[in-house]
Amino acid sequence: MADDNSLELEQDLIFHRREWRIQSVAWVVWGAVILAALVGLVGPGPLSGRTVSSADGRLGVEYDRFLHHHHPESLWITMKPDVGEDLLRLHLSRSLLEDIKIDQIEPDPESEELDSQGTTYVFRCQRGEPAVKAVFHLEFEAIGSGSGEVKLGGSDPVVLKYFVYP
């Protein structure tokens, strides 16, 4: 005999199990996205920041590898002059310049020289100065993975590798 106070509810166990699986997968995906953001895979963070140096140690470039399209970014460049050198010639490759828009350079370079391979920025340094630091404030125009070179005078170039999110 049925109890008059009880409700008859239909249970679809297959549906409920499928829903639980989908929720579990969604939680894992959200957790992975949050973890990626915290470690710097989608913007600034410990895995995003990178410093590269030339073989002779005269050039160092600090930058973020994971960037966002049209978001302000910076390249921090350290240049060490040779003894008696008062002008430093910093060359940015054409492949890098095609991906970026430079908003400002600090300090202002003495001059800029364009050629088919890229642009050379000339910075003045005081004799005996151990290093000159320059900051390139820029935005990335391209989306996806890219790379470019930065070179100081006769040194070997350093390669910058980056990924730009939409």
FENDA-V942843 format. One record per pair of residues at least 4 apart in sequence whose C-alpha atoms are under 6 Angstrom apart, sorted by the first residue. I is the first residue (numbers start at 1). J is the second residue. D is the distance in Angstrom with one decimal. If there is no record, write none. Layout:
<<I & J & D> <I & J & D>>
This chain:
<<36 & 41 & 5.1> <37 & 41 & 5.8> <37 & 42 & 5.4> <39 & 45 & 5.3> <39 & 46 & 5.5> <39 & 47 & 5.7> <40 & 44 & 5.0> <40 & 45 & 3.7> <40 & 46 & 5.7> <40 & 47 & 5.1> <40 & 48 & 4.9> <42 & 66 & 5.9> <43 & 66 & 5.3> <43 & 67 & 5.6> <44 & 48 & 5.6> <48 & 64 & 5.1> <48 & 65 & 5.1> <48 & 66 & 5.6> <49 & 63 & 5.8> <49 & 64 & 4.5> <50 & 62 & 5.7> <50 & 63 & 5.5> <50 & 64 & 5.9> <51 & 61 & 5.5> <51 & 62 & 4.3> <52 & 60 & 5.7> <52 & 61 & 5.4> <53 & 57 & 5.9> <53 & 59 & 5.5> <53 & 60 & 4.2> <54 & 59 & 5.3> <54 & 156 & 6.0> <54 & 158 & 5.6> <58 & 79 & 5.7> <58 & 80 & 4.7> <59 & 78 & 5.7> <59 & 79 & 4.8> <60 & 77 & 5.7> <60 & 78 & 5.0> <61 & 76 & 5.7> <61 & 77 & 4.6> <62 & 75 & 5.9> <62 & 76 & 5.0> <63 & 75 & 5.2> <65 & 162 & 4.3> <66 & 162 & 5.9> <66 & 163 & 5.0> <67 & 164 & 4.7> <68 & 164 & 5.1> <68 & 165 & 4.7> <69 & 140 & 5.5> <69 & 164 & 5.9> <69 & 165 & 5.9> <69 & 166 & 5.2> <70 & 139 & 5.1> <70 & 140 & 5.5> <71 & 139 & 5.6> <72 & 138 & 5.8> <72 & 139 & 5.0> <73 & 137 & 5.9> <73 & 138 & 5.3> <73 & 139 & 5.8> <74 & 136 & 5.4> <74 & 137 & 4.6> <74 & 138 & 5.9> <75 & 135 & 5.6> <75 & 136 & 5.1> <76 & 135 & 4.7> <77 & 133 & 5.6> <77 & 134 & 5.1> <78 & 132 & 5.8> <78 & 133 & 4.5> <79 & 131 & 5.5> <79 & 132 & 5.1> <80 & 131 & 4.4> <81 & 85 & 5.8> <86 & 124 & 5.8> <86 & 125 & 5.0> <87 & 123 & 5.7> <87 & 124 & 4.7> <88 & 122 & 5.6> <88 & 123 & 5.1> <89 & 121 & 5.7> <89 & 122 & 4.6> <89 & 152 & 5.7> <89 & 153 & 5.1> <90 & 120 & 5.3> <90 & 121 & 5.1> <90 & 151 & 5.8> <90 & 152 & 4.6> <91 & 119 & 5.6> <91 & 120 & 4.1> <91 & 150 & 5.6> <91 & 151 & 5.0> <92 & 118 & 5.7> <92 & 119 & 5.5> <92 & 150 & 4.7> <93 & 117 & 5.9> <93 & 118 & 4.5> <93 & 148 & 5.9> <93 & 149 & 5.2> <94 & 117 & 5.4> <94 & 118 & 4.0> <95 & 148 & 5.3> <96 & 148 & 4.3> <99 & 140 & 5.7> <99 & 141 & 5.3> <99 & 142 & 5.0> <100 & 139 & 5.6> <100 & 140 & 4.4> <100 & 141 & 5.2> <101 & 138 & 5.5> <101 & 139 & 5.3> <102 & 138 & 4.3> <103 & 137 & 5.5> <103 & 138 & 5.1> <104 & 137 & 5.1> <105 & 135 & 5.7> <105 & 136 & 4.6> <106 & 134 & 5.5> <106 & 135 & 5.1> <109 & 121 & 6.0> <109 & 122 & 5.4> <109 & 123 & 4.8> <110 & 122 & 5.4> <110 & 123 & 5.4> <111 & 122 & 5.3> <112 & 120 & 5.6> <112 & 121 & 4.7> <113 & 119 & 5.6> <113 & 120 & 5.0> <114 & 119 & 4.5> <143 & 164 & 4.9> <143 & 165 & 6.0> <143 & 166 & 6.0> <144 & 163 & 5.3> <144 & 164 & 5.0> <145 & 162 & 5.8> <145 & 163 & 4.2> <146 & 161 & 5.9> <146 & 162 & 5.5> <147 & 160 & 5.3> <147 & 161 & 4.4> <148 & 159 & 5.7> <148 & 160 & 5.3> <149 & 157 & 5.9> <149 & 158 & 5.6> <149 & 159 & 4.6> <150 & 157 & 5.5> <150 & 158 & 5.4> <151 & 157 & 4.2>>
